[in-house]
Amino acid sequence: MTKDTETKMPAPEKAGGGFSLARLTPILVLIAGLGAFFWFDLDAYLSLEVLRENRAGLGVWVAENAVLAAVVYILIYTVLVALSVPGALVATLTGGLLFGTVFGGLYTVIGATAGATIIFLAAKTALGDMLRAKASGAILKMEEGFRENAFSYMMVLRLVPAFPFFLVNLAPAFLGVKLRTYVVATFLGIIPGTFVFASVGNGLGALFEKGQDPDLGIIFAPEILLPIIGLALLSLLPVAYKRFTNKKDPAA
């Protein structure tokens, strides 16, 4: 091997799909953050009991610091989603309780989208390229099919509460979904479910006064779930249309 050839060879860490410690940094930071979250027992604050005990004080603070409270809430929600912390549902109810259905739902959608985008970028940077480089056969075919209809599939995954939220955050990073598609589909897809729970949170005060807990299974009520499933089916229409036209035109 000549000297010139050696200088032209790419370094292993720069090769497509190669391993690099720098690539792992974003995901390691999130893992460390998750560990710190549980180490300091911060998960203890994500409960209905804590919310019940502190709702009066929180309500006063929000009323006196509306803008700051909105920013703080969005930031906290972003961190919770980015770290994949269990308890985001309680946070959503809190948003509805403190800001009302409309603003609570809106702030939650913004925070959830931002947090999901962070973990998507971290996973894509750390492992996405490497896994795709090693993929072959059926996996590549699945990736290609998902990528061609990424927006429709992402909308279905976001709309229908059939998969854990953190899993839907991660999977697209390994399937070559574009950032813009991921962000837009996430923002739009989580709106229905988020506003349902923000509405429940908006009525928490009255329930707490009666000593009752909210019905967290309300999302599965037919009058709520069926319209959401209908939206999911509408999201799949472009996929169905594309397959139908391809069958009519074998060359495609």
TORTOR-790128 format. One record per residue: residue in three letters; z, x, y of N, C-alpha, C in turn. Coordinates in steps of 0.02 Angstrom, whole numbers, plus 50000, padded with zeros to 5 digits. Each point is the difference from the previous one (the first is absolute). Layout:
// residues N
["Ala",[Z,X,Y],[Z,X,Y],[Z,X,Y]]
...
// end
This chain:
// residues 252
["Met",[50000,50043,49940],[50000,49957,50060],[50000,50044,50062]]
["Thr",[49953,49990,50045],[49995,50043,50059],[50050,49979,50053]]
["Lys",[50006,50044,50049],[50047,49986,50054],[49977,49941,50041]]
["Asp",[49932,49994,50010],[49974,49944,50039],[50014,49933,49965]]
["Thr",[49993,50001,49932],[50013,49939,49963],[50072,49979,50006]]
["Glu",[50044,50049,49998],[50072,49984,50004],[50017,49968,50066]]
["Thr",[49969,50024,50054],[50017,49973,50066],[49974,49929,50009]]
["Lys",[49949,49982,49960],[49971,49933,50008],[50036,49948,49957]]
["Met",[50040,50023,49953],[50035,49952,49957],[50055,49964,50037]]
["Pro",[50005,49934,49997],[50053,49963,50035],[50067,50012,49968]]
["Ala",[50050,50001,50041],[50068,50008,49975],[50020,49937,49963]]
["Pro",[50040,50006,49946],[50018,49942,49958],[50030,49943,50040]]
["Glu",[50042,50017,50049],[50033,49945,50035],[49954,49964,50048]]
["Lys",[49942,50028,50015],[49954,49967,50046],[49945,49963,49963]]
["Ala",[49996,50011,49937],[49948,49967,49961],[50014,49926,49997]]
["Gly",[49945,49959,49995],[50010,49928,49999],[50043,49979,49942]]
["Gly",[50052,49962,50014],[50045,49976,49948],[50049,50051,49976]]
["Gly",[50001,50061,50029],[50046,50052,49977],[50071,49987,50022]]
["Phe",[50047,50031,49965],[50070,49991,50016],[50020,50043,50060]]
["Ser",[50040,49972,50044],[50025,50037,50057],[50067,49971,50019]]
["Leu",[50049,50044,50011],[50066,49977,50019],[49998,49963,50066]]
["Ala",[49956,50022,50045],[49995,49967,50065],[49979,49927,49992]]
["Arg",[49958,49986,49950],[49978,49931,49988],[50059,49956,49980]]
["Leu",[50048,50028,49965],[50056,49962,49975],[50053,49986,50053]]
["Thr",[49996,50035,50056],[50053,49995,50051],[50013,49929,50023]]
["Pro",[49948,49961,50018],[50014,49931,50023],[50037,49957,49950]]
["Ile",[49979,50004,49936],[50033,49958,49950],[50070,50026,49985]]
["Leu",[50011,50066,50004],[50066,50028,49989],[50048,49979,50056]]
["Val",[49974,49996,50061],[50041,49977,50056],[50023,49928,49989]]
["Leu",[49954,49957,49976],[50017,49931,49988],[50051,49994,49943]]
["Ile",[49992,50041,49948],[50048,49999,49945],[50068,50023,50023]]
["Ala",[50002,50051,50042],[50063,50024,50028],[50032,49947,50043]]
["Gly",[49959,49965,50039],[50027,49946,50042],[50029,49944,49959]]
["Leu",[49966,49983,49944],[50026,49948,49956],[50067,50021,49970]]
["Gly",[50003,50064,49979],[50063,50025,49972],[50057,49998,50050]]
["Ala",[49985,50020,50062],[50050,49999,50053],[50023,49929,50015]]
["Phe",[49953,49952,49995],[50016,49930,50014],[50055,49975,49952]]
["Phe",[49992,50016,49937],[50049,49979,49950],[50062,50045,50001]]
["Trp",[49992,50063,50017],[50058,50046,50003],[50051,49977,50051]]
["Phe",[49975,49975,50058],[50045,49976,50053],[50014,49925,49993]]
["Asp",[49983,49971,49944],[50015,49929,49985],[49973,49952,50053]]
["Leu",[49943,50017,50029],[49971,49956,50050],[49974,49935,49970]]
["Asp",[49988,50001,49935],[49976,49939,49967],[50053,49945,50002]]
["Ala",[50063,50019,50011],[50054,49950,50004],[49991,49953,50059]]
["Tyr",[49963,50023,50051],[49990,49959,50060],[49944,49949,49990]]
["Leu",[49960,50007,49947],[49945,49954,49989],[50022,49944,49953]]
["Ser",[50044,49958,50025],[50025,49944,49960],[50011,49940,50045]]
["Leu",[49997,49941,49970],[50011,49939,50038],[50072,49996,50026]]
["Glu",[50047,50028,49962],[50070,49998,50022],[50010,50039,50064]]
["Val",[49971,50059,50003],[50005,50041,50061],[49967,49964,50058]]
["Leu",[49943,49969,49987],[49965,49963,50052],[50041,49941,50023]]
["Arg",[50032,49966,49954],[50042,49942,50017],[50058,50021,50045]]
["Glu",[50030,50057,49985],[50058,50024,50037],[49982,50027,50069]]
["Asn",[49939,50024,50009],[49983,50034,50062],[49947,49963,50042]]
["Arg",[49981,49940,49978],[49946,49966,50035],[50017,49983,50073]]
["Ala",[50062,49984,50014],[50019,49983,50069],[49992,50060,50046]]
["Gly",[50027,50057,49978],[49995,50060,50041],[49928,50023,50008]]
["Leu",[49962,49996,49946],[49929,50019,50004],[49962,49954,50047]]
["Gly",[50016,49936,49997],[49966,49952,50043],[50012,50014,50074]]
["Val",[50061,50018,50017],[50017,50016,50069],[49962,50063,50023]]
["Trp",[50000,50051,49957],[49966,50063,50018],[49926,49989,50009]]
["Val",[49969,49961,49956],[49929,49986,50006],[49984,49962,50064]]
["Ala",[50043,49952,50017],[49990,49961,50060],[50004,50043,50063]]
["Glu",[50042,50051,49999],[50009,50044,50058],[49950,50058,50002]]
["Asn",[49969,50015,49942],[49954,50057,49996],[49938,49980,49959]]
["Ala",[49964,49951,50025],[49946,49971,49961],[49947,50051,49980]]
["Val",[49975,50038,50048],[49947,50048,49987],[50024,50056,49954]]
["Leu",[50058,50029,50018],[50029,50053,49959],[50014,49976,49929]]
["Ala",[50026,49940,49994],[50016,49972,49934],[49937,49993,49958]]
["Ala",[49945,49978,50031],[49937,49992,49964],[49975,50068,49975]]
["Val",[50003,50050,50043],[49977,50067,49981],[50043,50028,49943]]
["Val",[50065,49993,50007],[50046,50025,49948],[49988,49965,49934]]
["Tyr",[49991,49935,50002],[49988,49962,49939],[49935,50023,49966]]
["Ile",[49947,50009,50039],[49936,50022,49971],[50007,50069,49969]]
["Leu",[50035,50045,50035],[50010,50068,49974],[50040,49999,49935]]
["Ile",[50053,49961,49999],[50042,49996,49939],[49959,49972,49942]]
["Tyr",[49961,49948,50014],[49960,49970,49947],[49947,50049,49975]]
["Thr",[49971,50038,50046],[49950,50050,49982],[50030,50051,49952]]
["Val",[50060,50024,50015],[50034,50049,49958],[50016,49971,49932]]
["Leu",[50024,49938,49999],[50018,49968,49936],[49939,49996,49954]]
["Val",[49943,49980,50028],[49940,49993,49959],[49973,50069,49980]]
["Ala",[50001,50047,50046],[49974,50067,49986],[50041,50033,49944]]
["Leu",[50065,49987,49999],[50043,50029,49948],[50001,49958,49936]]
["Ser",[49967,49942,50002],[49999,49953,49943],[50071,49979,49981]]
["Val",[50040,49986,50050],[50070,49980,49990],[50004,49926,49979]]
["Pro",[50035,49984,49947],[50011,49929,49984],[50041,49967,50055]]
["Gly",[49984,49940,50017],[50037,49965,50052],[49959,49982,50060]]
["Ala",[49934,50011,49997],[49957,49982,50056],[50001,49924,50012]]
["Leu",[50013,49962,49947],[50002,49927,50007],[50057,49980,50046]]
["Val",[50058,50031,49992],[50057,49985,50044],[49983,50020,50072]]
["Ala",[49964,50055,50008],[49979,50022,50066],[49953,49949,50032]]
["Thr",[49956,49971,49959],[49954,49949,50025],[50039,49938,50023]]
["Leu",[50049,49980,49961],[50042,49943,50019],[50037,50015,50065]]
["Thr",[50022,50062,50007],[50035,50021,50061],[49955,49994,50060]]
["Gly",[49937,50020,49992],[49952,49993,50054],[49991,49928,50022]]
["Gly",[49995,49955,49951],[49995,49929,50017],[50062,49973,50034]]
["Leu",[50058,50023,49977],[50063,49978,50030],[50008,50023,50072]]
["Leu",[49982,50062,50013],[50012,50030,50066],[49945,49985,50050]]
["Phe",[49938,49995,49976],[49943,49993,50047],[49962,49934,49994]]
["Gly",[50018,49959,49951],[49964,49939,49989],[49941,50010,49953]]
["Thr",[49969,49945,49979],[49947,50003,49951],[49940,50040,50024]]
["Val",[49976,49986,50061],[49939,50030,50025],[50009,50075,50013]]
["Phe",[50048,50017,50043],[50009,50071,50017],[50031,50038,49942]]
["Gly",[50045,49969,49964],[50028,50034,49942],[49947,50016,49948]]
["Gly",[49956,49951,49988],[49946,50012,49953],[49952,50053,50025]]
["Leu",[49983,49998,50065],[49954,50049,50028],[50028,50071,49997]]
["Tyr",[50063,50008,50020],[50031,50067,49998],[50004,50026,49928]]
["Thr",[50012,49955,49953],[50005,50020,49930],[49932,50023,49974]]
["Val",[49948,49963,50017],[49932,50019,49978],[49981,50068,50028]]
["Ile",[50017,50012,50063],[49984,50065,50030],[50039,50056,49965]]
["Gly",[50065,49990,49990],[50040,50051,49967],[49979,50012,49928]]
["Ala",[49986,49946,49964],[49980,50007,49930],[49933,50035,49994]]
["Thr",[49953,49984,50044],[49934,50032,49999],[50007,50075,50016]]
["Ala",[50040,50016,50049],[50011,50070,50019],[50032,50039,49942]]
["Gly",[50051,49971,49970],[50034,50034,49944],[49955,50008,49940]]
["Ala",[49961,49948,49985],[49954,50004,49943],[49946,50052,50012]]
["Thr",[49978,50007,50063],[49950,50049,50017],[50027,50071,49992]]
["Ile",[50062,50010,50018],[50031,50066,49993],[50002,50021,49926]]
["Ile",[50024,49956,49957],[50004,50018,49929],[49931,50006,49969]]
["Phe",[49952,49961,50023],[49931,50006,49977],[49972,50069,50017]]
["Leu",[50008,50022,50061],[49975,50065,50021],[50036,50057,49965]]
["Ala",[50066,49991,49990],[50038,50053,49966],[49977,50007,49928]]
["Ala",[49990,49944,49965],[49978,50002,49930],[49929,50026,49994]]
["Lys",[49958,49979,50047],[49930,50022,49998],[49995,50075,50013]]
["Thr",[50040,50025,50047],[49999,50071,50016],[50029,50041,49943]]
["Ala",[50055,49976,49971],[50035,50039,49948],[49964,49999,49933]]
["Leu",[49977,49941,49979],[49975,49994,49931],[49932,49967,49993]]
["Gly",[49979,49964,50051],[49939,49960,49993],[49939,50041,49982]]
["Asp",[49985,50052,50039],[49941,50041,49988],[50004,50035,49932]]
["Met",[50060,50025,49984],[50008,50037,49938],[49989,49954,49939]]
["Leu",[50028,49940,50002],[49992,49953,49944],[49927,49978,49993]]
["Arg",[49967,49987,50056],[49930,49980,49996],[49957,50056,49974]]
["Ala",[50017,50062,50016],[49962,50057,49975],[50005,50006,49924]]
["Lys",[50057,49980,49972],[50011,50005,49928],[49980,49937,49963]]
["Ala",[49984,49947,50037],[49983,49936,49968],[49931,50003,49970]]
["Ser",[49989,49957,49951],[49934,49998,49968],[49991,49933,49964]]
["Gly",[49939,49986,49980],[49986,49942,49958],[50020,49933,50031]]
["Ala",[50040,49962,49964],[50019,49932,50020],[50038,50000,50066]]
["Ile",[50040,50052,50011],[50039,50003,50062],[49954,50006,50060]]
["Leu",[49950,50043,49995],[49953,50007,50055],[49961,49936,50011]]
["Lys",[49982,49965,49946],[49964,49937,50007],[50044,49948,50034]]
["Met",[50064,49997,49982],[50046,49953,50032],[50008,50017,50074]]
["Glu",[50005,50065,50014],[50007,50022,50070],[49939,49980,50041]]
["Glu",[49941,50009,49971],[49939,49983,50036],[49997,49925,50014]]
["Gly",[50017,49960,49949],[49999,49927,50009],[50051,49977,50051]]
["Phe",[50059,50030,50000],[50052,49982,50048],[49978,50019,50070]]
["Arg",[49972,50060,50006],[49980,50025,50066],[49944,49958,50031]]
["Glu",[49953,49976,49958],[49944,49960,50025],[50024,49933,50028]]
["Asn",[50055,49975,49973],[50027,49935,50023],[50072,50007,50023]]
["Ala",[50015,50057,50031],[50069,50017,50015],[50035,49948,50043]]
["Phe",[49965,49975,50051],[50033,49953,50046],[50019,49936,49963]]
["Ser",[49955,49973,49960],[50014,49938,49963],[50058,50010,49951]]
["Tyr",[49998,50055,49962],[50053,50012,49951],[50067,50012,50035]]
["Met",[49998,50037,50055],[50062,50013,50037],[50030,49935,50027]]
["Met",[49959,49956,50023],[50024,49936,50026],[50034,49960,49944]]
["Val",[49970,50000,49941],[50030,49963,49944],[50067,50031,49982]]
["Leu",[50004,50066,49996],[50062,50033,49981],[50054,49988,50052]]
["Arg",[49982,49995,50063],[50049,49988,50053],[50021,49927,50003]]
["Leu",[49954,49955,49988],[50014,49929,50006],[50043,49974,49943]]
["Val",[49981,50017,49939],[50034,49972,49941],[50060,50044,49982]]
["Pro",[50060,49970,49999],[50061,50040,49985],[50008,50013,49926]]
["Ala",[49950,50032,49970],[50002,50013,49928],[50018,50072,49984]]
["Phe",[49993,50045,50050],[50014,50070,49989],[50051,50025,50051]]
["Pro",[50041,50049,49981],[50048,50028,50049],[49964,50028,50060]]
["Phe",[50030,49990,50059],[49967,50021,50062],[49988,50075,50001]]
["Phe",[50048,50040,49975],[49992,50072,50002],[49943,50023,49955]]
["Leu",[49989,49964,49945],[49946,50018,49954],[49933,49988,50032]]
["Val",[49994,49945,50036],[49937,49986,50036],[49990,50049,50057]]
["Asn",[50053,50029,50026],[49994,50051,50051],[49971,50064,49972]]
["Leu",[50018,50016,49938],[49982,50064,49969],[49931,49999,49967]]
["Ala",[49987,49948,49961],[49940,49998,49958],[49935,50013,50039]]
["Pro",[49989,49969,50058],[49937,50012,50036],[49990,50073,50020]]
["Ala",[50055,50037,50008],[49994,50070,50018],[49966,50040,49945]]
["Phe",[50006,49976,49938],[49971,50036,49943],[49931,49972,49981]]
["Leu",[49978,49948,50036],[49936,49968,49984],[49948,50009,50054]]
["Gly",[50013,50045,50047],[49950,50017,50051],[49991,49948,50054]]
["Val",[50048,49957,50012],[49994,49949,50052],[50003,50034,50069]]
["Lys",[49957,49979,50045],[49999,50029,50067],[50060,49976,50040]]
["Leu",[50023,50042,50045],[50060,49985,50040],[49991,49935,50040]]
["Arg",[49944,49992,50033],[49989,49941,50041],[50003,49936,49959]]
["Thr",[49966,50002,49942],[50001,49942,49955],[50071,49984,49978]]
["Tyr",[50036,50051,49982],[50069,49992,49977],[50044,49969,50054]]
["Val",[49995,50025,50061],[50043,49976,50055],[49984,49927,50017]]
["Val",[49936,49985,50008],[49980,49932,50020],[50018,49949,49945]]
["Ala",[49985,50017,49938],[50016,49954,49944],[50075,49991,49992]]
["Thr",[50038,50054,50010],[50073,49995,49996],[50027,49955,50054]]
["Phe",[49978,50012,50062],[50024,49960,50057],[49986,49926,49990]]
["Leu",[49938,49983,49982],[49982,49930,49992],[50029,49969,49937]]
["Gly",[50002,50039,49946],[50021,49973,49936],[50074,49983,49996]]
["Ile",[50042,50036,50038],[50072,49987,49996],[50023,49947,50049]]
["Ile",[49956,49976,50042],[50020,49951,50051],[50029,49936,49970]]
["Pro",[49965,49967,49952],[50027,49936,49975],[50070,50006,49971]]
["Gly",[50009,50046,49952],[50066,50007,49969],[50054,50021,50049]]
["Thr",[49982,50044,50047],[50049,50024,50049],[50024,49943,50044]]
["Phe",[49955,49958,50023],[50020,49946,50044],[50039,49946,49963]]
["Val",[49987,49993,49935],[50040,49953,49961],[50073,50021,50001]]
["Phe",[50013,50065,49986],[50069,50024,49997],[50030,50007,50070]]
["Ala",[49958,50014,50051],[50025,50001,50068],[50024,49930,50021]]
["Ser",[49964,49949,49976],[50020,49931,50013],[50066,49984,49966]]
["Val",[50008,50025,49939],[50064,49991,49965],[50056,50035,50039]]
["Gly",[49986,50060,50024],[50049,50037,50039],[50018,49964,50065]]
["Asn",[49951,49966,50029],[50013,49964,50061],[50051,49944,49991]]
["Gly",[50005,49975,49938],[50049,49947,49986],[50063,50025,49967]]
["Leu",[50009,50067,49997],[50059,50027,49967],[50065,49981,50034]]
["Gly",[49997,49997,50066],[50062,49985,50038],[50031,49935,49977]]
["Ala",[49958,49948,49993],[50025,49935,49979],[50026,50003,49929]]
["Leu",[49966,50038,49956],[50023,50006,49931],[50067,50036,49997]]
["Phe",[50006,50054,50039],[50063,50037,50000],[50058,49957,50024]]
["Glu",[49986,49958,50049],[50053,49955,50025],[50025,49953,49946]]
["Lys",[49955,49981,49954],[50018,49956,49945],[50025,50038,49939]]
["Gly",[50001,50066,50005],[50022,50040,49943],[49949,50003,49944]]
["Gln",[49937,49990,50017],[49947,50000,49950],[49957,50063,50005]]
["Asp",[49964,50015,49947],[49953,50055,49999],[49929,49973,50001]]
["Pro",[49952,50040,50026],[49931,49976,50003],[49967,49998,49932]]
["Asp",[49949,49960,49994],[49961,49996,49938],[49946,50054,50003]]
["Leu",[50013,50057,49968],[49953,50056,50002],[49940,49989,49953]]
["Gly",[50003,49948,49960],[49943,49985,49956],[49952,49951,50032]]
["Ile",[50007,49988,50065],[49959,49951,50034],[49926,50018,49998]]
["Ile",[49985,50066,49995],[49931,50022,50000],[49963,49974,49938]]
["Phe",[50038,49982,49948],[49969,49975,49938],[49996,49924,49999]]
["Ala",[50022,49967,50053],[49993,49928,50003],[49925,49983,50004]]
["Pro",[49978,49949,49962],[49928,49984,49998],[49968,49990,50068]]
["Glu",[50036,49967,50046],[49970,49986,50066],[49990,50063,50041]]
["Ile",[50032,50055,49980],[49991,50065,50035],[49956,50047,49959]]
["Leu",[50014,50004,49936],[49963,50048,49957],[49927,49980,49992]]
["Leu",[49986,49936,49991],[49931,49979,49988],[49953,50016,50058]]
["Pro",[50020,49987,50063],[49956,50020,50056],[49989,50076,50002]]
["Ile",[50052,50039,49983],[49993,50073,50000],[49951,50022,49946]]
["Ile",[50005,49968,49941],[49952,50015,49946],[49930,49980,50021]]
["Gly",[49995,49945,50037],[49935,49979,50025],[49969,50053,50046]]
["Leu",[50041,50029,50044],[49976,50054,50043],[49978,50060,49959]]
["Ala",[50037,50015,49947],[49983,50056,49957],[49932,49988,49967]]
["Leu",[49988,49939,49977],[49936,49984,49968],[49943,50004,50051]]
["Leu",[50013,49979,50062],[49949,50007,50052],[49984,50073,50013]]
["Ser",[50051,50043,49994],[49989,50071,50010],[49954,50030,49947]]
["Leu",[49998,49968,49942],[49958,50025,49945],[49928,49974,50003]]
["Leu",[49986,49955,50046],[49932,49973,50005],[49947,50054,50010]]
["Pro",[50012,50049,50044],[49949,50053,50008],[49987,50037,49934]]
["Val",[50051,50011,49960],[49992,50033,49936],[49957,49957,49953]]
["Ala",[50016,49936,49997],[49963,49954,49957],[49927,49995,50022]]
["Tyr",[49990,49997,50066],[49932,49995,50026],[49960,50063,49983]]
["Lys",[50031,50058,50007],[49966,50063,49985],[49980,50003,49926]]
["Arg",[50045,49979,49956],[49984,50002,49929],[49945,49950,49982]]
["Phe",[50003,49943,50034],[49948,49948,49987],[49931,50025,50021]]
["Thr",[49996,50030,50058],[49935,50025,50024],[49976,50058,49958]]
["Asn",[50046,50041,49975],[49980,50056,49957],[49972,49976,49934]]
["Lys",[50027,49944,49975],[49973,49973,49937],[49930,49972,50010]]
["Lys",[49987,49972,50060],[49934,49973,50014],[49949,50055,50012]]
["Asp",[50025,50058,50023],[49955,50056,50014],[50020,50059,49956]]
["Pro",[49972,50006,49940],[50018,50054,49954],[49993,50069,50030]]
["Ala",[49954,50009,50047],[49990,50065,50031],[50062,50022,50039]]
["Ala",[50038,49951,50026],[50060,50016,50037],[50055,50024,49954]]
// end
